[in-house]
């Protein structure tokens, strides 16, 4: 039971990492705060969607192999 809770707690590290990477990437593309935040929002959603797709593919492969 303790192992199951620690695995899900590691997912919380994803949120600040995606926010930081998105803001830095947006800041390298724009100079004003409005475009930076808009670009960071779109890029952050894209990263989370990409990670979700990879998760689903790996989950399906893991259940299919077993």
Buried (B, 14 or more C-beta within 10 A) or exposed (E): EEEEEEEEEEEEEEEEEBEEBBBEBBBEEBEEEEEBBEBBEEBBEEBBEEEEEEEEEEEEEEEEEE
